[in-house]
Amino acid sequence: MITYSDNARLVLQRASELAVRTGGLVCTEHILFGLLDVDGSAAQRLLNQCGVYEDDVIRVFSPMPTRPNVEMSTRAARAVQSAKDVATRLGSQVVGTEHILYTILDETSSVASEILRAKGIDPEYLQRLTYSAIVSSGGGRAAMCLANGNEESVNDVLSGYISDFFGESEKKGANRQGQNGGENALHSGFANNENAFGKADNLYENSRKNAENSDFDLSKFGTDLTAKARNGKLDPVIGRGKETERVIQVLCRRTKNNPVLIGEPGVGKSAVIDGLAQRIVSGDVPDALRGKIVFSLDLTSLVAGTRYRGDFEERLKATLNGIKQRGNVLLFIDEIHTILKAGSSEGGLDIANILKPMLARGELQTIGATTLEEYRKQFEQDSALERRFQPVLVEEPSVSDTIEILQGLKPKYEAHHGVTITDEAISSAAILSDRYVADRFLPDKAIDLIDEAASRKKIFSFTTPSEIRDLENKIKQADLDLCEAKRRDNFELCAKYKALRDDYIEQKEKAEIEWKEKCANTDLSIGEDEIAEVVGNWTGIPVKRITEGESEKLVNLEKTLQSRVIGQDEACTAVAKAVKRARAGLKDPKRPIGSFIFLGPTGVGKTELAKALASALFGDEDLLIRVDMSEYMEKDSVSRLIGSAPGLVGFEEGGQLTEKVRRKPYSVVLFDEIEKGHPDIFNILLQILEDGILTDSHGRTVSFKNTVIILTSNIGAKEAATPQRTLGFASERSVESEGERVRQSHIQALKGTMKPEIINRIDEIVVFKKLDKENLFKIADLMFASLEKRLESKDITAHITQSAKEYIVSEGYDAEYGARPLRRTLQRLVEDKLSEKLIRSEIAAGDKITIDYKDGALVF
């Protein structure tokens, strides 16, 4: 009958004691601690030799309320039971600590294995050492055979052991090692275990060398994509037939048959390789590619663990030789530009230089994938490597193609998230991502929209309510209190805590039933609103502004602008019409939404109209990018808009204009007081107005096609302010002609200052009129409303009488300077006095104040 050794029993006892202190199950990490805690055991010596000690394990545990009774986890129970089987198979009647260690290491995804990996120890390597130590120290039946003088039997036994764990190809070498190890162990009376553990390294090293000379295990350094395709683990590939055919054509060439996929991040380069693997599995490829294996190489796995010079080259050489010997492997290297200088050390070679001879001789077929920028910067610099590859360009798919791709992926995401994705959601994801997410590429950004919207829906619908979680914690606490009361033999408290626990359990069951009913009635479909909400989170553009019908927004645009910009109805109408033309698709889609020049005297609403347009069109006044041209009067300062040249200070920071537009592609760009800027500014504007793009100092192309460009200027204001003298009474026609004269005066002054090629590219030149007193009354109402709103935030109600308004307007009216003197008058006569009263506590929260005009002054 098989039994446990004293040390093995002590290991399990120490593991149980630790589980009691940490309030959980006995898991593999508890047993690992027990193996290290029992002094003098074989497992402890082996682990210590590998650099693993008790402190490395105990730190993963955190103190928790003790539990009097603990059970074993499934993994731990399986490992302990397997230890008996291993000992029996090795001819031993006693389960030792080394057998338990061996079976614990079988659980490769356990916490114990993760602890070892964190120490830089491969659990599989340690398991082989453990097995080698067991065999070399006597190994049960092998030792018995040697003791009886039967050397042939011991060879058979050890041959069987090695076959089980290392493979048939290593029997001969392992037999010789096993025989020598067994004899040495016999001569030492099987007592000197340290010698046995010392031989373990030699045995494993010989086994490793034999393995290199036989069938190399590629799975350690990558993934077999054809196997994943065969098992249905790859996502379906929609479209990309043209690119896949091109890759197949290159692979079937006699020479230089190594394609490299080039495209922007997220356009589907890796998907082309997935499609190739699926076609190979289905047999939809030429005969030359039938039976091929597409193997994706993981460069980090190759480099990881190479400590000394030559380690990496040796490992890479073994991998490539293994691929070469198989003869049917297509090697896929994603981000292939990383092979340049990857793994190289001082005096060593990088992957590219090791690959070149094999590629030149046609011994290896390689498929690469990289971005356009990395291909240009790094791959093209090595002409010897570049000429061995044939580029295959992967373009960004259109919106309609993206919708087809999403339709193909829909079942996968529905199954993963447990939701229903509607066709409207798929269309919205493709359209909205193309329109609003400017710095990424289709179909990746559309797929991410669907994925995140589904994840968001699932989290909100299936997250356990806090009420249930609180009840679970109360039940656990009641259990602990009940155990403590039992330990003290306090039966009164036992009854109290038991009743309390039962009450919590009843409440929890009731809450769970209600929650399940709520989940059952929850709509788990993903529609346009869910997609728009995610886009809003990504871009900062309000969700309602995205989902609102475009036509409704444009119909209300003119009225919205006129409600904010007083006295400039013609200017608001001109801007609204130009934007409507652009949105109706009658303009070149590569140009900005609209481009305007606002002319007129100061204080008439030019900047205010730009703010109102940003708020009405894009939903947020902060989406106004204001460029004060008085800061760009010098020639050298112009480069600040697009970034400093390489080598100069500020190159890394990017351009002040281009960086803002990259981050806010939907915005109004206001070039304020354009006449104050350097003339070279107009050269930058030419590119923006004509092509809708601008290239910054880093070579990145910034799109302005979703922006509104506004240039403001006071050019011609002085000439227009000089009235034309007429005889007699002014008729209505003369008033109209005066307005036209003012307009022409501004335009003529503009033509004398600005280049004609700039004026020719502007959609609309808008001339703002001077404000009269009637306009100022309306503006005053807006200012008073803003003041009342600020006072409401302090819980103060304010009312301004009509006479007070008239007094403020009369004091603040200035035909030459527009509305700004009115704002200063309001600050001086009203806001300053209110501030003083607030500071003196003459006005407090909850008060109601009336601002009136009496005896030539305002009274409060």
C-alpha positions in Angstrom: 0.0 0.0 0.0 1.4 3.4 -1.0 2.0 5.9 1.9 3.2 9.4 2.3 6.7 10.1 3.8 7.0 12.1 7.0 8.2 15.1 5.1 5.3 14.9 2.6 2.8 14.8 5.4 4.5 17.7 7.1 4.3 19.7 3.7 0.5 19.2 3.6 0.2 20.1 7.2 2.1 23.4 6.7 0.1 24.2 3.7 -3.2 23.7 5.6 -1.9 25.9 8.5 -1.1 28.7 6.0 -4.5 28.4 4.4 -6.2 28.8 7.8 -4.3 32.0 8.4 -5.1 33.4 5.0 -8.7 32.5 5.1 -8.9 30.6 1.8 -8.6 27.2 0.2 -5.4 25.1 0.2 -4.1 25.9 -3.3 -0.9 25.1 -5.2 0.9 28.2 -3.7 0.2 26.9 -0.2 1.7 23.6 -1.1 4.7 25.3 -2.7 5.2 27.2 0.6 5.0 23.9 2.5 7.7 22.3 0.3 10.0 25.2 1.1 9.1 25.3 4.8 10.1 21.7 5.6 13.8 21.7 6.2 15.9 18.9 4.8 13.4 17.7 2.2 14.5 16.8 -1.3 12.0 19.4 -2.8 13.3 22.2 -0.6 17.0 21.5 -1.6 16.0 21.5 -5.3 14.0 24.7 -5.0 16.7 26.4 -3.0 19.3 25.4 -5.6 17.2 27.2 -8.2 17.0 30.3 -6.0 13.5 29.9 -4.6 12.9 30.5 -0.9 10.0 30.9 1.5 10.0 34.7 1.3 9.3 34.5 -2.4 6.1 32.7 -1.8 4.8 34.1 1.5 4.7 37.7 0.1 1.8 36.8 -2.3 -0.5 36.2 0.7 -2.4 38.9 2.5 -3.8 38.4 6.1 -7.5 37.6 6.2 -9.9 36.4 8.9 -9.0 32.9 9.9 -11.2 30.0 9.0 -11.3 26.9 11.2 -12.0 24.5 8.4 -10.3 24.6 5.0 -10.6 22.5 1.9 -8.3 21.8 -1.1 -8.8 23.5 -4.4 -9.3 21.4 -7.5 -5.8 22.0 -8.7 -4.2 21.2 -5.4 -6.3 18.0 -4.9 -5.4 16.9 -8.4 -1.7 17.5 -7.8 -1.7 15.5 -4.5 -3.5 12.6 -6.1 -1.2 12.6 -9.1 1.8 12.4 -6.8 0.6 9.0 -5.8 0.3 7.9 -9.4 3.8 9.2 -10.3 5.3 7.4 -7.3 3.6 4.2 -8.3 4.7 4.4 -11.9 8.3 5.0 -10.8 8.1 1.9 -8.6 8.1 3.7 -5.2 5.8 2.7 -2.3 6.3 6.1 -0.6 5.2 9.5 -1.9 8.0 12.0 -1.2 8.2 15.7 -1.4 9.9 15.4 -4.8 6.8 13.6 -6.2 4.5 16.4 -4.9 6.8 19.1 -6.4 6.7 17.2 -9.8 2.9 17.2 -9.9 2.5 20.7 -8.7 4.6 21.8 -11.7 2.1 20.0 -13.9 -0.3 22.8 -13.2 1.3 25.3 -15.6 -1.4 28.0 -15.1 -1.4 27.9 -11.3 -0.3 30.6 -9.0 2.7 28.4 -7.9 3.9 28.3 -11.5 3.4 32.1 -11.8 5.6 32.6 -8.7 8.3 30.5 -10.3 8.1 32.4 -13.6 8.4 35.7 -11.6 11.7 34.4 -10.3 12.8 33.7 -13.9 12.4 29.9 -13.6 10.6 27.9 -16.3 8.3 25.4 -14.5 8.8 22.9 -17.3 12.6 23.1 -16.9 12.2 22.6 -13.1 9.9 19.7 -13.6 12.5 18.0 -15.8 15.2 18.6 -13.2 12.9 17.1 -10.5 12.3 14.0 -12.6 16.0 13.7 -13.4 16.8 13.9 -9.7 14.2 11.2 -8.9 15.7 8.9 -11.5 19.4 9.6 -10.6 18.8 9.1 -6.9 17.5 5.5 -7.2 14.2 5.9 -9.0 12.2 3.1 -7.3 12.1 0.2 -9.7 15.4 1.3 -11.4 17.2 1.1 -8.1 15.7 -2.2 -7.3 16.9 -3.6 -10.6 20.4 -2.4 -10.0 20.4 -3.8 -6.5 19.6 -7.2 -8.0 22.4 -6.8 -10.5 20.1 -6.7 -13.5 21.6 -3.9 -15.6 19.4 -4.7 -18.7 16.3 -4.3 -16.7 17.4 -0.9 -15.4 18.1 0.2 -18.9 14.5 -0.8 -19.9 13.0 1.0 -16.9 14.9 4.2 -17.5 14.2 4.1 -21.2 10.5 4.0 -20.4 10.8 6.9 -18.1 12.7 9.1 -20.5 10.3 8.1 -23.3 7.4 9.3 -21.3 8.9 12.7 -20.7 11.4 13.5 -23.4 10.4 11.4 -26.5 11.6 8.3 -28.3 14.4 10.1 -30.0 16.3 10.6 -26.7 16.2 7.0 -25.4 19.8 6.1 -26.2 21.5 9.1 -24.7 19.1 9.1 -21.7 19.7 5.3 -21.1 23.4 5.9 -20.9 22.9 8.7 -18.5 20.4 6.7 -16.4 22.7 3.7 -16.2 25.6 5.8 -15.0 23.5 7.7 -12.6 21.9 4.6 -11.2 25.3 2.9 -10.7 26.7 5.9 -8.9 23.6 6.1 -6.7 23.9 2.4 -5.9 27.6 2.7 -4.9 26.8 5.6 -2.6 24.0 3.6 -0.9 21.3 5.9 -2.3 22.1 8.2 0.6 23.9 11.2 -1.0 21.0 13.1 -2.5 23.1 16.2 -3.2 25.1 14.2 -5.7 21.9 13.1 -7.4 20.7 16.7 -7.7 24.0 17.7 -9.1 23.7 15.1 -11.9 20.3 16.5 -12.8 21.7 19.5 -14.6 24.0 17.3 -16.8 21.1 15.0 -17.6 18.8 17.8 -18.7 21.6 19.5 -20.7 22.2 16.3 -22.7 18.4 16.0 -23.2 18.2 19.5 -24.5 21.0 19.0 -27.0 19.4 15.8 -28.2 16.1 17.7 -28.6 17.8 20.4 -30.7 19.1 17.7 -33.1 15.7 16.1 -33.5 12.3 17.8 -33.8 12.5 21.4 -32.8 9.5 22.7 -30.9 8.4 25.9 -32.7 5.4 26.5 -30.4 7.7 28.1 -27.8 8.5 31.0 -30.1 5.3 31.7 -32.0 1.8 30.6 -33.1 0.7 28.2 -35.8 -2.0 30.3 -37.6 -3.1 27.4 -39.8 -3.8 25.3 -36.7 -5.9 28.2 -35.3 -7.7 28.5 -38.6 -8.3 24.7 -38.6 -9.8 25.0 -35.1 -12.0 28.0 -36.0 -10.1 30.4 -33.6 -9.5 33.1 -36.2 -12.0 35.8 -37.0 -13.6 35.7 -40.4 -11.8 37.8 -43.0 -14.1 39.9 -45.2 -12.8 41.5 -48.3 -9.0 41.8 -48.8 -9.2 39.3 -51.6 -7.1 41.5 -53.9 -4.3 41.7 -51.3 -4.5 38.0 -50.4 -4.2 37.1 -54.1 -1.2 39.4 -54.4 0.5 37.7 -51.4 -0.2 34.3 -53.0 1.3 35.4 -56.3 4.5 36.6 -54.6 4.8 33.4 -52.5 4.6 31.3 -55.7 7.5 33.1 -57.4 10.7 31.3 -58.0 13.0 34.0 -56.5 12.3 36.9 -54.1 9.1 35.2 -53.0 8.9 37.1 -49.7 6.0 39.6 -49.5 5.9 42.4 -47.0 2.5 44.0 -46.3 2.7 47.8 -46.0 -0.1 49.9 -44.6 -1.3 52.3 -41.9 -1.9 50.9 -38.4 -5.3 49.2 -38.2 -6.1 48.8 -41.9 -6.0 45.0 -41.7 -2.5 43.8 -42.6 -2.6 40.9 -40.1 -6.1 40.0 -41.3 -4.6 39.4 -44.8 -2.4 36.7 -43.2 -5.3 35.2 -41.3 -7.2 35.0 -44.6 -4.2 33.3 -46.2 -4.1 30.7 -43.4 -7.8 30.1 -43.8 -7.5 29.6 -47.5 -4.6 27.1 -47.0 -6.7 25.1 -44.6 -9.7 25.1 -47.0 -7.5 24.2 -49.9 -8.3 27.4 -51.9 -4.7 27.9 -52.9 -2.4 26.8 -55.7 -0.7 23.4 -55.4 2.6 25.0 -54.4 1.0 26.3 -51.1 -1.0 23.2 -50.2 0.0 21.8 -46.9 2.0 24.9 -45.9 2.0 26.1 -42.3 1.8 29.8 -41.6 3.8 30.4 -38.4 3.7 33.8 -36.7 7.1 34.4 -35.0 7.1 36.1 -31.6 10.3 38.1 -31.5 10.0 38.8 -27.7 10.0 35.1 -26.9 13.2 34.7 -28.9 14.9 37.5 -27.1 13.6 36.8 -23.6 16.0 35.0 -21.3 19.1 35.5 -23.5 21.6 36.7 -20.9 25.0 36.2 -22.5 26.5 37.1 -25.9 25.7 34.4 -28.4 22.6 33.0 -26.6 20.2 34.9 -28.8 22.0 34.0 -32.0 22.1 30.3 -31.0 18.4 30.3 -30.2 17.5 32.0 -33.4 19.7 29.7 -35.5 18.0 26.7 -33.9 14.6 28.1 -34.6 15.4 28.9 -38.3 17.0 25.4 -38.7 13.9 23.8 -37.3 11.8 25.8 -39.8 14.2 24.9 -42.6 14.1 21.2 -41.8 10.3 21.1 -41.9 10.3 22.7 -45.4 6.6 23.6 -45.4 6.6 26.7 -43.1 5.8 30.2 -44.2 7.3 32.5 -41.5 5.2 35.5 -40.7 6.9 38.4 -38.8 4.6 41.2 -37.7 6.2 44.6 -37.3 9.1 43.3 -39.4 11.0 46.5 -39.0 11.9 45.4 -35.5 14.2 42.6 -36.9 16.7 45.4 -37.6 19.0 45.5 -34.5 16.6 43.3 -32.5 18.5 41.0 -30.2 21.9 42.4 -31.2 24.5 42.9 -28.6 28.1 44.3 -28.8 29.9 42.1 -31.4 26.7 40.2 -32.2 24.3 40.0 -35.1 20.7 41.1 -35.4 17.9 39.1 -36.8 18.1 40.8 -40.2 21.7 39.9 -40.8 21.0 36.2 -39.8 18.0 36.1 -42.1 19.6 37.6 -45.2 21.7 34.5 -46.3 18.8 32.2 -45.8 16.5 34.5 -47.8 19.1 34.9 -50.6 19.5 31.1 -50.9 15.7 30.6 -50.9 15.9 28.4 -47.8 13.2 30.4 -46.0 10.0 32.0 -47.1 9.1 35.0 -45.0 6.0 37.3 -44.9 6.4 40.6 -43.2 4.0 43.4 -42.1 4.9 47.0 -41.2 3.6 50.5 -41.4 4.4 53.0 -44.2 6.4 55.2 -41.8 8.5 52.4 -40.3 9.1 50.9 -43.8 10.4 54.2 -45.1 12.5 55.0 -42.0 14.0 51.7 -41.2 13.3 49.0 -43.8 14.3 51.0 -46.9 17.6 52.0 -45.2 18.8 48.4 -45.5 18.7 48.0 -49.3 20.2 44.4 -49.1 17.2 43.3 -47.0 14.6 45.4 -48.9 15.4 43.9 -52.3 14.6 40.4 -51.0 11.0 41.4 -50.2 8.2 42.4 -52.5 5.9 45.2 -51.1 2.2 44.6 -51.0 0.3 47.8 -50.2 -2.8 47.5 -48.0 -5.1 50.5 -48.4 -7.6 51.7 -45.9 -11.1 50.3 -46.8 -14.0 52.5 -47.7 -17.0 53.0 -45.4 -19.1 50.5 -47.4 -16.3 47.9 -47.2 -16.0 48.5 -43.5 -19.8 47.9 -43.0 -19.3 44.5 -44.8 -16.4 43.7 -42.5 -18.4 44.5 -39.4 -21.3 42.4 -40.6 -18.9 39.5 -40.9 -17.5 40.0 -37.4 -20.9 40.7 -35.8 -21.6 37.1 -34.7 -18.2 36.9 -32.9 -18.8 40.0 -30.9 -22.4 39.1 -30.1 -21.3 35.8 -28.8 -18.5 37.3 -26.7 -20.5 40.1 -25.1 -23.9 38.4 -25.0 -25.7 41.3 -26.8 -27.4 42.0 -30.0 -25.7 44.3 -32.5 -28.2 46.0 -34.9 -27.5 46.9 -38.5 -28.0 50.5 -37.6 -25.2 50.3 -35.0 -22.9 48.8 -37.6 -23.6 51.6 -40.1 -23.2 54.2 -37.4 -19.9 52.8 -36.3 -18.5 52.9 -39.8 -19.9 56.4 -40.7 -19.2 58.1 -37.3 -15.7 56.7 -36.9 -14.8 57.9 -40.4 -16.3 61.3 -39.8 -15.2 62.0 -36.2 -12.2 59.8 -35.3 -9.6 61.4 -37.6 -6.3 60.1 -36.2 -7.0 56.4 -36.7 -7.9 54.2 -39.7 -10.8 51.9 -40.8 -11.8 49.2 -40.1 -9.9 49.2 -36.8 -11.6 52.2 -35.3 -15.0 51.1 -36.3 -14.4 47.6 -34.8 -13.2 49.2 -31.6 -16.4 51.3 -31.5 -18.6 48.2 -31.7 -16.4 46.3 -29.2 -16.5 49.2 -26.6 -20.2 49.9 -27.1 -21.0 46.2 -26.5 -18.6 46.0 -23.5 -20.2 49.2 -22.0 -23.7 47.7 -22.4 -22.7 44.4 -20.8 -21.0 46.1 -17.9 -24.0 48.3 -17.1 -26.4 45.4 -17.5 -24.7 42.5 -15.7 -22.6 44.1 -13.0 -23.7 42.8 -9.6 -25.6 45.5 -7.7 -23.8 47.0 -4.7 -26.8 45.9 -2.5 -26.0 42.2 -3.2 -22.3 42.7 -2.7 -22.9 44.4 0.7 -25.1 41.5 1.8 -22.5 39.0 0.7 -20.0 40.8 3.0 -22.4 40.9 5.8 -23.0 37.1 5.5 -19.3 36.4 5.6 -18.9 38.6 8.7 -21.9 36.8 10.3 -20.2 33.5 9.6 -17.0 34.6 11.2 -18.9 36.0 14.3 -20.8 32.7 14.5 -17.6 30.6 14.5 -16.1 32.8 17.2 -19.2 32.4 19.3 -19.1 28.7 18.9 -15.4 28.6 19.9 -16.3 30.5 23.1 -19.4 28.2 23.7 -21.6 31.3 23.8 -24.9 29.8 22.7 -26.8 33.0 23.0 -24.6 34.8 20.6 -24.6 31.7 18.3 -28.4 31.9 18.0 -28.2 35.7 17.4 -25.6 35.4 14.7 -27.3 32.5 13.0 -30.6 34.4 12.9 -28.8 37.4 11.5 -27.0 35.4 8.9 -30.3 33.7 7.8 -31.9 37.1 7.5 -29.1 38.3 5.3 -29.3 35.2 3.2 -33.0 35.8 2.7 -32.5 39.4 1.7 -29.7 38.4 -0.7 -31.9 35.8 -2.4 -34.7 38.3 -2.8 -32.4 40.9 -4.2 -30.9 38.3 -6.6 -34.3 37.4 -7.9 -35.2 41.0 -8.5 -31.9 41.6 -10.2 -32.3 38.6 -12.5 -35.8 39.7 -13.5 -34.4 43.2 -14.2 -31.6 41.6 -16.4 -34.2 39.5 -18.2 -36.1 42.6 -19.1 -33.1 44.7 -20.0 -32.7 45.6 -23.7 -29.3 44.1 -24.7 -29.3 45.5 -28.2 -26.6 47.9 -29.5 -28.0 50.8 -31.6 -27.1 54.2 -32.9 -27.3 55.8 -29.5 -24.8 53.5 -27.9 -22.3 54.0 -30.7 -22.7 57.8 -30.6 -22.2 57.8 -26.9 -18.8 56.0 -27.3 -17.8 58.4 -30.1 -18.7 61.3 -27.7 -16.5 59.9 -25.0 -13.6 59.5 -27.5 -13.8 62.9 -29.2 -15.4 65.1 -26.6 -18.2 66.1 -29.1 -21.6 66.0 -27.3 -23.6 62.9 -28.1 -26.8 64.7 -28.9 -25.0 66.8 -31.5 -23.9 63.7 -33.3 -27.2 61.9 -33.3 -29.2 65.0 -34.1 -30.3 65.0 -37.7 -27.9 67.0 -39.9 -30.7 68.7 -41.8 -32.4 69.8 -38.5 -29.2 71.3 -37.3 -28.6 73.2 -40.5 -32.1 74.5 -40.7 -31.8 76.0 -37.2 -28.3 77.3 -37.8 -29.2 80.7 -39.1 -31.7 81.4 -36.2 -29.2 80.1 -33.7 -26.5 82.5 -34.9 -28.8 85.5 -35.0 -29.9 84.9 -31.4 -26.4 85.3 -30.2 -24.9 87.9 -32.7 -27.1 91.0 -32.6 -27.4 93.4 -35.5 -25.5 91.3 -38.0 -28.3 89.3 -39.7 -26.7 89.5 -43.1 -23.4 88.2 -41.8 -25.2 85.3 -40.0 -27.2 84.5 -43.2 -24.1 84.5 -45.4 -22.2 82.1 -43.0 -25.2 79.8 -42.6 -25.7 79.6 -46.4 -22.0 78.7 -47.0 -22.1 76.0 -44.4 -25.3 74.6 -45.8 -23.7 74.4 -49.3 -20.8 72.5 -47.9 -23.0 70.1 -45.9 -25.2 69.4 -48.9 -22.2 67.9 -50.7 -22.0 70.6 -53.3 -18.4 71.6 -52.3 -15.1 69.8 -52.8 -14.9 67.3 -49.9 -11.2 67.8 -49.6 -11.6 71.5 -48.7 -12.7 72.9 -45.3 -16.4 73.1 -44.5 -16.3 76.8 -45.0 -13.8 79.7 -45.3 -14.7 83.3 -44.5 -13.2 86.7 -44.1 -14.9 88.9 -41.5 -14.4 92.6 -42.1 -15.7 95.5 -40.0 -14.9 97.9 -37.2 -14.0 96.7 -33.7 -16.7 95.5 -31.3 -19.4 94.6 -33.9 -19.4 90.8 -33.2 -16.8 89.2 -35.5 -15.2 87.0 -32.9 -18.6 86.4 -31.2 -20.0 85.0 -34.5 -17.0 82.6 -34.6 -17.8 81.4 -31.1 -21.5 81.1 -31.9 -20.7 79.1 -35.0 -18.5 76.7 -33.0 -21.3 76.2 -30.5 -24.1 75.7 -33.0 -22.2 73.5 -35.5 -20.0 71.4 -33.2 -21.9 71.7 -29.9 -19.2 73.3 -27.8 -17.8 76.8 -27.7 -14.4 75.4 -26.7 -14.1 73.9 -30.1 -12.9 77.3 -31.3 -9.1 77.4 -32.0 -8.1 81.0 -31.9 -4.8 82.1 -33.4 -3.9 85.7 -32.5 -1.9 86.9 -35.5 -0.3 89.7 -33.5 1.9 86.9 -32.0 3.2 86.0 -35.5 4.5 89.4 -36.7 8.1 88.2 -37.2 9.2 85.9 -40.0 10.8 83.3 -37.7 7.6 83.0 -35.6 5.6 81.6 -38.5 7.2 78.2 -38.0 5.5 78.0 -34.6 2.2 77.2 -36.4 3.5 74.0 -37.9 6.5 73.3 -35.6 10.1 74.2 -35.5 12.5 72.7 -38.0 14.5 69.6 -37.0 17.4 70.5 -34.8 15.9 73.7 -33.4 14.4 74.3 -30.0 10.7 73.2 -29.8 10.9 70.6 -32.6 9.5 67.9 -30.3 6.5 70.0 -29.2 4.9 70.2 -32.7 3.1 73.1 -34.2 0.7 75.3 -32.2 -1.9 75.1 -34.9 -1.4 71.6 -36.3 -1.3 69.9 -32.9 -4.6 71.6 -31.8 -6.3 70.6 -35.1 -5.0 67.0 -34.8 -6.6 66.7 -31.4 -9.8 68.6 -32.3 -10.4 67.9 -36.0 -14.0 69.2 -35.8 -13.5 72.9 -34.8 -13.6 76.5 -36.0 -10.2 77.9 -36.6 -10.1 81.7 -36.1 -7.2 83.7 -37.4 -7.8 86.9 -35.5 -6.6 90.3 -37.0 -5.0 88.6 -40.0 -3.4 91.9 -41.2 -1.0 91.9 -38.2 0.6 88.6 -39.1 3.7 88.2 -41.3 3.0 87.8 -45.1 4.4 84.3 -45.0 1.3 83.3 -43.0 -0.7 83.5 -46.3 1.5 80.8 -47.8 0.3 78.4 -45.1 -3.3 79.5 -45.6 -3.1 78.7 -49.3 -2.5 75.0 -48.6 -5.2 74.9 -46.0 -7.9 76.6 -48.1 -7.1 74.7 -51.3 -6.2 71.2 -50.3 -7.6 71.1 -46.7 -4.3 69.7 -45.4 -1.2 70.9 -43.7 2.1 69.1 -43.2 3.8 69.7 -39.8 7.5 69.7 -39.1 7.3 66.0 -38.2 6.0 65.1 -41.7 2.5 64.3 -40.4 -0.4 65.4 -42.6 -3.1 67.2 -40.6 -6.6 67.4 -42.1 -8.5 70.6 -42.1 -11.5 69.2 -44.1 -13.7 69.2 -41.0 -12.9 72.7 -39.9 -14.4 76.1 -40.6 -11.7 78.7 -41.4 -12.4 82.3 -40.3 -10.1 85.3 -40.9 -11.0 88.6 -39.2 -9.6 92.0 -40.0 -10.2 95.7 -39.4 -8.8 96.6 -42.8 -10.8 99.5 -44.4 -12.6 100.4 -41.2 -11.2 103.9 -41.0 -12.0 104.7 -44.7 -15.5 103.2 -44.3 -16.1 105.3 -41.1 -15.8 108.6 -43.1 -19.4 109.3 -44.3 -20.1 110.4 -47.9 -21.6 113.9 -47.9 -24.9 114.3 -49.7 -27.2 117.3 -50.2 -30.8 117.2 -49.0 -32.6 114.5 -47.1 -31.3 110.9 -47.0 -33.6 108.6 -48.8 -33.9 104.8 -48.3 -31.9 104.3 -51.5 -29.1 106.5 -50.3 -29.0 104.5 -47.0 -28.6 101.3 -49.1 -26.0 102.9 -51.3 -24.1 104.0 -48.1 -24.1 100.4 -47.0 -22.7 99.2 -50.3 -20.1 102.0 -50.2 -18.9 100.8 -46.8 -18.8 97.2 -48.1 -16.8 98.2 -51.2 -14.5 100.3 -49.1 -13.6 97.3 -46.9 -13.1 95.0 -49.9 -10.9 97.4 -51.8 -8.8 97.9 -48.7 -8.6 94.1 -48.4 -7.5 93.6 -52.0 -4.7 96.1 -51.4 -3.4 94.2 -48.4 -4.0 90.5 -49.1 -2.8 88.4 -52.0 -5.4 87.8 -54.7 -4.9 84.0 -54.6 -6.0 84.0 -50.9 -9.1 86.1 -51.6 -10.0 83.8 -54.6 -10.0 80.8 -52.3 -12.4 82.3 -49.7 -16.0 81.2 -49.8 -17.5 84.4 -48.5 -16.3 87.9 -47.6 -18.6 89.1 -44.8 -18.7 92.8 -43.9 -20.1 93.7 -40.5 -22.2 96.8 -40.0 -21.9 99.3 -37.2 -24.3 98.8 -34.3 -27.0 101.3 -33.5 -28.7 102.0 -30.2 -31.5 99.5 -30.9 -28.9 96.8 -31.4 -27.2 97.8 -28.1 -30.5 97.3 -26.2 -30.6 93.7 -27.4 -27.0 93.2 -26.6 -27.6 94.7 -23.2 -30.4 92.1 -22.6 -27.9 89.3 -23.3 -25.4 90.8 -20.9 -28.0 91.3 -18.2 -29.1 87.7 -18.7 -25.6 86.5 -18.3 -25.2 88.5 -15.1 -28.4 87.2 -13.6 -27.3 83.6 -14.3 -24.0 84.2 -12.5 -25.9 85.7 -9.5 -28.3 82.7 -9.5 -25.3 80.4 -9.0 -24.9 82.3 -5.6 -28.6 81.9 -4.9 -29.3 85.6 -5.5 -32.2 86.8 -7.6 -31.6 90.0 -9.6 -34.0 92.2 -11.6 -33.0 95.2 -13.7 -35.7 97.8 -14.5 -36.2 99.3 -18.0 -35.0 102.7 -16.9 -31.8 101.2 -15.5 -31.2 99.5 -18.9 -31.8 102.7 -20.8 -29.3 104.5 -18.5 -26.6 101.9 -18.9 -27.0 101.8 -22.7 -26.9 105.6 -23.0 -23.7 105.6 -20.9 -22.1 102.8 -22.9 -23.1 103.7 -26.4 -20.2 104.5 -28.7 -20.8 104.2 -32.4 -17.1 103.9 -33.2 -16.2 101.1 -30.7 -19.3 99.0 -30.9 -20.5 96.8 -28.0 -17.3 96.6 -25.9 -17.8 100.1 -24.2 -21.2 98.8 -23.1 -19.6 95.8 -21.4 -17.2 98.0 -19.6 -20.0 100.3 -18.5 -22.0 97.4 -17.1 -18.9 96.3 -15.2 -18.3 99.8 -13.8 -21.9 100.7 -12.9 -23.3 97.3 -11.8 -20.8 94.6 -11.3 -18.3 96.6 -9.3 -21.0 97.8 -6.9 -22.5 94.3 -6.5 -19.1 92.9 -5.8 -18.5 95.5 -3.0 -21.9 94.7 -1.4 -21.2 91.0 -1.6 -17.8 91.4 0.1 -19.3 93.6 2.9 -22.1 91.0 3.3 -24.8 93.5 2.5 -26.1 91.0 0.0 -26.3 87.3 1.0 -27.6 84.1 -0.5 -31.3 84.0 -0.8 -31.7 87.8 -1.3 -33.7 89.4 -4.1 -32.3 92.6 -5.5 -33.7 95.2 -7.9 -31.4 97.5 -9.9 -33.2 100.7 -10.7 -32.4 104.2 -12.0 -33.3 107.2 -9.8 -32.0 110.8 -9.5 -29.3 110.3 -12.1 -27.8 107.1 -10.6 -28.4 103.4 -10.3 -29.8 102.2 -6.9 -29.8 98.7 -5.6 
